[in-house]
């Protein structure tokens, strides 16, 4: 099942920010420079999230909002782990 996600980030390091932008751009067009709307299946999501996390450090933020078609176990609670927010 394909789910829709809004992904936003705030990354201080220029190199990491450019790399994250390039990675996300491979799957969706940006709505703004650091905001993307993605449509992907859960297996795709599980494969790509670790790649994106390697660009985030303790001073950065990666915010992930489910929009449609998200299984309830992923979109039910607000969680924060090391600068990663899952709503």
Protein Blocks (a to p, Z undefined) as FASTA:
>chain_A
ZZddddddddfblmlmmmmmmmmmmmoccfblkbccddddfklmmmmmmmmmmmpcfkbc
cddddfbhpafklmmpccdeehiacZZ
